Amino acid sequence: MRLHLITVGEPKLKYARLGWEEYEKRLHRYHRVQVTRVSGKTQQAESAAVLKAAGRAPLVLLDPRGREFSSEGLSEWLDAQALGGTGELAFAIGGPEGHTDELRAGAARLWSFGQLTLPHDLAMVVLLEALYRASTISAGEPYHRG
């Protein structure tokens, strides 16, 4: 499956850049990965850029209002998307103000990392690690020891 990762900006902190690069490299073993970095001067401009970048792919927004997944649950959901014929999923992390209500309403799924508010840089690393972990679970590999 193709995973399209859309972020507002890029990791600025060294630890986050290194983490992003490491997990992106690992994720390429399981999926075709595309990364698009967008920007905008307003929340509306950012959301418009995310929507444009996603194209026709089902859009999964990282949002505190979304559904939480366990690692196993995320693995099962990704497998179901692939079996259902979804050739691509677009995952988007918004800017400091989050996503607009309009973008949320049109999303295929809202996904929450939980009640914590994470800095953008850390959320980017968590997204990639979660997708990587779910992929190793699907492949029956020992990375996940939950």
C-alpha positions as CSV (number, residue, x, y, z in Angstrom):
1,M,0.0,0.0,0.0
2,R,1.1,3.6,-0.5
3,L,1.2,5.8,2.6
4,H,1.2,9.5,1.9
5,L,2.4,11.4,4.9
6,I,1.4,15.1,4.8
7,T,2.8,17.5,7.4
8,V,2.6,21.2,8.0
9,G,6.2,22.0,8.0
10,E,9.1,19.6,8.8
11,P,10.8,18.6,12.0
12,K,12.9,21.4,13.3
13,L,14.6,19.7,16.3
14,K,17.5,17.4,15.6
15,Y,16.1,14.4,17.5
16,A,12.9,14.7,15.5
17,R,14.6,14.9,12.2
18,L,16.7,11.8,13.1
19,G,13.7,9.9,14.3
20,W,11.6,10.9,11.2
21,E,14.4,9.8,8.9
22,E,15.0,6.5,10.7
23,Y,11.3,5.4,10.8
24,E,10.6,6.6,7.3
25,K,13.5,4.4,6.1
26,R,12.2,1.5,8.1
27,L,8.6,2.0,6.8
28,H,9.8,1.8,3.2
29,R,10.3,-2.0,3.8
30,Y,6.6,-2.5,4.0
31,H,5.0,0.3,2.0
32,R,5.6,2.9,-0.7
33,V,6.0,6.1,1.2
34,Q,5.5,9.6,-0.1
35,V,6.1,12.7,2.1
36,T,4.6,16.1,1.3
37,R,5.3,19.1,3.5
38,V,2.8,21.9,3.1
39,S,2.5,25.4,4.6
40,G,0.1,28.2,4.9
41,K,-0.3,31.5,6.6
42,T,-3.7,30.5,8.1
43,Q,-5.4,27.4,9.4
44,Q,-7.7,27.5,6.3
45,A,-4.7,27.8,4.0
46,E,-3.0,24.8,5.7
47,S,-6.1,22.7,5.5
48,A,-6.6,23.6,1.8
49,A,-3.0,22.6,1.1
50,V,-3.5,19.3,3.0
51,L,-6.6,18.5,1.0
52,K,-4.9,19.3,-2.3
53,A,-1.9,17.2,-1.4
54,A,-4.1,14.2,-0.5
55,G,-5.8,14.2,-3.8
56,R,-8.2,11.4,-4.1
57,A,-6.6,9.2,-1.4
58,P,-8.7,8.6,1.8
59,L,-7.5,11.2,4.3
60,V,-6.7,10.2,7.8
61,L,-6.3,13.3,10.1
62,L,-4.3,13.2,13.3
63,D,-6.8,14.9,15.6
64,P,-7.6,14.8,19.3
65,R,-11.3,14.2,18.5
66,G,-10.4,11.0,16.6
67,R,-10.4,7.3,17.5
68,E,-7.5,5.9,19.4
69,F,-5.8,2.7,18.2
70,S,-3.8,0.1,20.0
71,S,-0.8,-1.0,17.9
72,E,-2.6,-4.3,17.1
73,G,-5.8,-2.4,16.2
74,L,-3.9,-0.1,13.9
75,S,-2.3,-3.1,12.2
76,E,-5.8,-4.7,11.7
77,W,-7.3,-1.5,10.4
78,L,-4.4,-0.9,7.9
79,D,-4.7,-4.5,6.7
80,A,-8.5,-4.1,6.3
81,Q,-7.9,-1.0,4.2
82,A,-5.4,-2.8,2.0
83,L,-7.8,-5.8,1.6
84,G,-10.7,-3.5,0.8
85,G,-8.8,-2.2,-2.2
86,T,-7.5,1.0,-0.7
87,G,-4.3,1.5,-2.6
88,E,-3.3,4.6,-0.8
89,L,-3.9,6.4,2.5
90,A,-3.0,10.0,3.2
91,F,-2.1,10.8,6.8
92,A,-2.0,14.5,7.8
93,I,-0.6,16.2,10.8
94,G,-1.9,19.8,11.1
95,G,-0.2,22.9,12.2
96,P,-0.5,24.6,15.7
97,E,-4.2,25.4,15.2
98,G,-5.0,21.9,14.0
99,H,-7.4,21.1,11.2
100,T,-10.4,23.1,10.1
101,D,-13.9,21.7,10.8
102,E,-14.4,21.5,7.0
103,L,-11.3,19.3,6.6
104,R,-12.4,17.1,9.5
105,A,-15.8,16.7,8.1
106,G,-14.4,15.4,4.8
107,A,-11.8,13.1,6.3
108,A,-12.2,9.3,6.0
109,R,-10.9,8.9,9.6
110,L,-9.8,11.0,12.5
111,W,-7.0,9.3,14.5
112,S,-6.0,10.5,18.0
113,F,-2.8,9.7,19.8
114,G,-4.7,10.2,23.1
115,Q,-5.5,13.0,25.5
116,L,-1.9,14.4,25.4
117,T,-1.0,17.4,23.3
118,L,2.3,16.6,21.6
119,P,4.6,19.1,20.0
120,H,4.5,18.9,16.2
121,D,8.0,17.5,15.9
122,L,7.2,14.6,18.3
123,A,3.8,13.9,16.7
124,M,5.6,13.4,13.4
125,V,7.9,10.8,14.9
126,V,5.1,9.1,16.8
127,L,3.1,8.8,13.5
128,L,5.9,7.1,11.7
129,E,6.8,4.8,14.5
130,A,3.1,3.8,15.0
131,L,2.8,3.0,11.2
132,Y,6.1,1.1,11.3
133,R,5.1,-0.9,14.4
134,A,1.7,-1.8,12.8
135,S,3.5,-2.9,9.7
136,T,5.8,-5.2,11.6
137,I,2.8,-6.7,13.4
138,S,1.1,-7.4,10.1
139,A,4.2,-9.0,8.8
140,G,4.5,-11.2,11.9
141,E,7.9,-9.7,12.8
142,P,9.2,-9.5,16.4
143,Y,9.6,-5.7,16.7
144,H,6.3,-5.4,18.7
145,R,6.5,-7.2,22.0
146,G,3.2,-6.0,23.5
